[in-house]
Amino acid sequence: MNRKIHERLIVLEKKDNYTRQLKSELKELKEYLSACKKQFYNIVGRNRDGILVLNRQGEIVYANHAAQVIFGRNIGQLLGEQFGVLVEGDYESEIPILSSKGKTICVELLVSKIEWKNEPSTLVFVHDISGRKKAEERIKKSMEEKKILLKEIHHRVKNNLQIISSLLILQRGYIKDEEALRIFIDTQERIRTMALIHERLYQSDDVARVNFPKYIRELVAGLFQTYSCQSERVQFNIDVEDISLNIDTAIPLGLIINELVSNSLKHAFPGNRKGEVYVKLGKSNDRGKEGEDSYVLVVGDNGIGFPADFDYHKSGRLGMTLIDALVKQLYGIVDIEREKGTQYTVKFKQKAARSKF
């Protein structure tokens, strides 16, 4: 009997030790849970973004301090309030909300499904982006003002260049020397070429880039009129891709086209000779070292061509010298073919645009 009692006492003592161990572990778990809970509310409470928990009906069941600040209401006013957002699924959204002060603010929402107190719920992060939106509006307004200013600058530059061109036209009436008159006409066309660039930019929504198909048509139409070329005698063909180039590339390229087309109209079709002048412009299949776009310009005619002894690089003519200088500005090269008339092929890259402002 004593032996059985002893064994029973041993069993009870072991159970008592196990119970004390369980109680100790339970106490540690409760302390750990309490610490986690405090840490959670500390992190959530200090978060600058508003944090809401919504129940299945979309009612607010929890709101941190930042949410109370954003909505301008205390926790007692927020709890139980219908938040009015879709509570199913995970998504991001921007919405305007009305604070208690009657002020509309814009917030960014990040919505996720969670479980809160053993119930399916929705977690909503609310980030006040009113300041960012105001900054974006200020930047947008500033950019619009700068765009208007830049368009006005292009307009005034164009007007000034046209005034200079008009003065040259008036002066031409007093020039008797044919060589001097030719120089005046060439100069006038170069000025008109630059003025046309600024006019295109002024009329365009993009004040930094020129759409070339329309520009080339207007440029060549003006040259035909200046050099009195009849369309039934000399045809003009254009094959230009729908590309836009920045002003630092457009001006030298426009001047190159002006010089080459002018040369064809002045020299390729003497007398009543008929023929064709053509301009082609498009992207090249070759890519630059840094992946930048390359372009190919082809300007030619089927006229009489250069004399056999003519050396392009040693001609000493201003137009030829100008073409060489402009091609170098575009980091390009120029090739000439003389088999059927004259054809210039200019390969170049778009120059890096300078800052607009």
C-alpha positions in Angstrom: 0.0 0.0 0.0 2.8 2.4 0.9 4.5 1.5 -2.4 1.3 2.4 -4.4 0.9 5.7 -2.5 4.6 6.5 -3.2 4.2 5.8 -6.9 1.0 7.9 -7.0 2.8 10.8 -5.3 5.6 10.6 -7.9 3.1 10.8 -10.7 1.3 13.8 -9.1 4.6 15.5 -8.6 5.5 15.1 -12.3 2.1 16.4 -13.3 2.6 19.4 -11.0 6.0 20.1 -12.5 4.5 19.8 -16.0 1.7 22.2 -15.0 4.1 24.7 -13.6 6.1 24.5 -16.8 3.0 25.0 -18.9 2.0 28.0 -16.8 5.5 29.4 -17.1 5.4 29.0 -20.9 1.9 30.4 -21.1 3.1 33.4 -19.1 6.0 33.9 -21.4 3.7 33.6 -24.5 1.3 36.2 -23.0 4.2 38.6 -22.3 5.5 38.0 -25.8 2.1 38.5 -27.3 1.6 41.7 -25.2 5.0 43.0 -26.4 4.1 42.2 -30.0 0.8 43.9 -29.6 2.4 47.0 -28.1 5.0 47.0 -30.9 2.3 46.7 -33.5 0.3 49.6 -32.2 3.4 51.6 -31.7 4.4 51.1 -35.4 0.9 51.6 -36.7 0.3 54.6 -34.4 3.5 56.3 -35.6 3.0 55.6 -39.3 2.5 58.8 -41.3 0.0 57.1 -43.6 -3.5 56.6 -42.4 -4.4 52.9 -41.7 -7.9 51.7 -41.6 -9.5 48.3 -41.0 -13.0 47.8 -42.5 -15.4 45.0 -41.8 -17.4 43.2 -44.4 -19.9 46.0 -44.6 -17.2 48.6 -45.3 -17.5 50.1 -41.8 -14.3 51.4 -40.1 -13.4 49.2 -37.1 -9.9 50.5 -36.6 -8.2 53.8 -37.4 -4.6 54.9 -36.5 -3.7 58.4 -35.4 -2.6 59.4 -38.9 -6.0 58.5 -40.3 -7.7 60.6 -37.7 -5.5 63.6 -38.7 -6.1 63.1 -42.4 -9.9 62.8 -42.0 -10.0 65.5 -39.3 -12.1 63.3 -36.9 -11.2 61.5 -33.7 -11.4 57.7 -33.3 -14.9 57.9 -31.7 -16.2 59.7 -34.8 -14.5 57.3 -37.3 -15.4 54.0 -35.8 -18.6 52.6 -37.4 -18.4 55.1 -40.2 -19.0 53.8 -43.7 -15.8 54.4 -45.6 -17.4 53.9 -49.0 -14.7 52.1 -51.0 -14.8 48.7 -52.7 -13.8 46.2 -50.0 -13.2 43.2 -52.2 -9.8 42.4 -53.8 -6.4 44.1 -53.7 -6.0 47.3 -55.6 -4.6 50.9 -55.6 -6.6 54.0 -56.3 -6.7 57.8 -56.0 -9.8 59.5 -54.7 -10.9 62.9 -53.4 -12.3 62.9 -49.9 -14.0 65.6 -47.8 -12.5 66.3 -44.4 -14.5 67.5 -41.4 -13.4 71.0 -42.2 -15.1 70.9 -45.5 -11.8 70.8 -47.4 -11.4 68.4 -50.3 -8.1 66.5 -50.2 -6.7 63.9 -52.6 -5.6 60.6 -51.1 -3.9 57.5 -52.5 -5.4 54.2 -51.3 -3.7 50.8 -51.1 -6.4 48.2 -50.3 -5.8 44.6 -49.3 -7.8 41.7 -47.9 -6.9 40.6 -44.3 -8.3 38.8 -41.3 -9.0 41.0 -38.3 -10.2 39.5 -35.0 -11.0 36.2 -36.8 -13.2 38.0 -39.3 -12.6 38.7 -43.0 -11.7 42.3 -43.3 -10.1 45.0 -45.5 -6.9 46.8 -44.7 -6.7 50.3 -46.3 -3.5 52.5 -46.3 -4.5 56.1 -46.9 -1.7 58.4 -48.1 -2.4 62.1 -48.4 -1.1 63.3 -51.8 -2.7 66.7 -51.8 0.8 68.3 -51.5 2.1 66.3 -54.4 -0.9 67.1 -56.5 -0.5 70.8 -55.8 3.2 70.6 -56.7 2.3 68.8 -59.9 -0.2 71.5 -60.8 2.4 74.2 -60.1 5.0 72.4 -62.3 2.4 71.9 -65.0 1.4 75.5 -64.9 5.1 76.6 -65.0 5.7 74.3 -68.0 2.7 75.7 -69.8 4.0 79.3 -69.1 7.5 78.3 -70.4 5.9 76.7 -73.4 4.0 79.8 -74.2 7.1 81.9 -73.7 9.2 79.7 -75.9 6.5 79.8 -78.7 6.6 83.6 -78.4 10.4 83.5 -78.8 10.1 81.4 -81.9 7.5 83.7 -83.3 9.6 86.8 -82.7 12.7 85.2 -84.2 10.7 84.2 -87.2 9.4 87.7 -87.6 12.8 89.2 -87.3 14.2 86.9 -89.9 11.4 87.7 -92.2 12.1 91.4 -91.7 15.7 90.8 -92.7 14.5 88.8 -95.7 12.2 91.7 -96.7 15.0 94.2 -96.5 17.1 92.0 -98.8 14.3 91.9 -101.3 14.0 95.7 -101.2 17.8 96.0 -101.7 17.8 93.6 -104.6 15.9 96.2 -106.7 19.0 98.5 -106.6 21.6 95.8 -107.5 22.7 95.7 -111.2 25.5 93.2 -110.9 24.3 89.7 -111.6 26.8 88.0 -109.3 25.9 90.3 -106.4 22.2 89.7 -107.1 22.7 86.0 -107.0 24.5 86.3 -103.6 21.6 88.3 -102.3 19.0 85.8 -103.4 21.0 82.9 -101.9 21.3 84.7 -98.6 17.6 85.5 -98.6 16.8 81.8 -99.1 19.1 80.8 -96.2 17.3 83.2 -94.0 13.9 82.0 -95.1 15.0 78.4 -94.4 15.8 79.3 -90.8 12.6 81.5 -90.4 10.5 78.6 -91.6 12.0 76.3 -88.9 10.9 78.8 -86.2 7.5 79.2 -87.8 7.0 75.4 -87.7 8.0 75.3 -84.1 5.7 78.2 -83.2 2.7 76.4 -84.8 3.5 73.0 -83.4 2.4 71.6 -80.0 6.0 70.5 -79.5 8.1 73.6 -79.3 11.4 71.7 -79.5 10.9 69.4 -82.5 10.2 70.0 -86.2 8.0 67.6 -88.2 10.0 67.3 -91.4 7.6 66.2 -94.2 5.5 69.4 -94.1 8.6 71.5 -93.5 10.4 70.2 -96.6 7.4 70.7 -98.8 7.1 74.3 -97.8 10.8 74.9 -98.1 11.1 73.4 -101.6 7.9 75.2 -102.8 9.5 78.5 -101.8 12.7 77.6 -103.7 10.7 76.8 -106.9 9.0 80.2 -106.6 12.2 82.1 -106.0 14.1 80.5 -108.9 11.0 80.7 -111.2 10.9 77.0 -111.9 7.7 75.9 -113.6 6.2 72.7 -112.2 5.4 71.3 -115.7 9.1 71.6 -116.6 10.8 70.6 -113.4 9.0 68.0 -111.2 9.7 67.7 -107.5 9.3 64.4 -105.7 9.5 64.0 -101.9 9.8 60.8 -99.9 10.2 61.7 -96.3 9.4 59.5 -93.3 7.1 60.9 -90.6 10.0 62.0 -88.4 10.6 64.9 -86.0 14.0 66.4 -85.3 15.1 68.8 -82.6 16.0 72.3 -83.5 19.7 71.8 -83.2 19.5 69.2 -85.9 16.6 70.7 -87.9 18.4 74.1 -88.7 21.6 72.7 -90.2 19.7 70.0 -92.0 17.2 72.5 -93.4 20.1 74.7 -94.7 21.7 71.6 -96.3 18.5 70.8 -98.2 18.2 74.5 -99.1 21.7 74.6 -100.6 21.4 71.3 -102.5 17.9 71.9 -104.0 18.9 75.5 -104.9 22.0 74.1 -106.7 19.8 71.8 -108.7 17.3 74.5 -109.6 20.0 77.0 -110.6 22.4 74.7 -112.5 20.9 71.3 -113.4 18.3 72.4 -116.0 19.6 75.1 -118.3 17.4 76.6 -120.9 14.1 74.8 -121.2 15.4 71.4 -120.1 12.9 69.3 -118.3 13.8 67.1 -115.3 13.2 66.1 -111.7 14.5 67.1 -108.3 13.9 64.7 -105.4 14.4 64.6 -101.7 14.4 61.5 -99.5 14.8 61.4 -95.7 14.5 58.6 -93.3 16.0 56.6 -90.5 19.1 54.4 -91.3 19.4 50.8 -90.3 22.7 51.7 -88.8 22.7 52.4 -85.0 25.2 54.6 -83.3 27.6 53.5 -80.6 25.2 54.5 -77.9 22.1 53.3 -79.7 21.1 56.7 -81.0 19.1 57.0 -84.3 21.0 57.6 -87.5 19.4 59.2 -90.6 20.0 59.3 -94.4 19.2 62.4 -96.5 19.2 62.0 -100.3 18.9 65.1 -102.6 19.4 64.7 -106.3 18.3 65.6 -109.8 18.5 64.1 -113.3 19.9 67.2 -114.8 23.2 67.9 -116.7 25.4 67.2 -113.7 28.8 68.6 -112.8 31.5 69.2 -115.4 33.9 66.3 -115.7 36.7 68.4 -114.2 34.7 69.8 -111.3 36.1 69.0 -107.8 33.4 69.4 -105.2 35.9 69.8 -102.3 38.1 72.3 -104.1 35.4 74.3 -105.8 35.8 77.3 -103.4 32.0 78.0 -103.7 30.3 79.3 -100.6 27.4 76.9 -101.0 29.8 73.9 -101.1 31.8 75.1 -98.2 28.6 75.7 -96.2 27.4 72.2 -97.0 30.6 70.7 -95.7 30.5 72.7 -92.5 26.8 71.8 -91.9 27.4 68.1 -92.4 30.2 68.2 -89.9 27.8 69.9 -87.4 25.6 66.8 -87.7 28.6 64.4 -87.3 27.8 63.2 -90.8 29.4 62.3 -94.1 28.4 63.2 -97.6 28.8 61.2 -100.8 28.2 62.4 -104.4 27.1 60.3 -107.4 27.3 61.8 -111.0 26.0 59.0 -113.2 22.6 60.4 -114.0 22.6 64.0 -113.0 23.8 64.6 -109.4 22.9 62.9 -106.2 24.0 63.8 -102.7 23.7 61.3 -99.9 24.2 62.6 -96.4 24.4 60.2 -93.4 24.1 61.9 -90.0 22.9 61.5 -86.4 20.6 63.7 -84.5 22.4 66.2 -82.3 21.8 66.0 -78.6 19.2 68.7 -77.8 20.3 71.5 -75.5 18.1 72.4 -72.6 15.0 74.3 -73.6 15.0 76.5 -70.5 
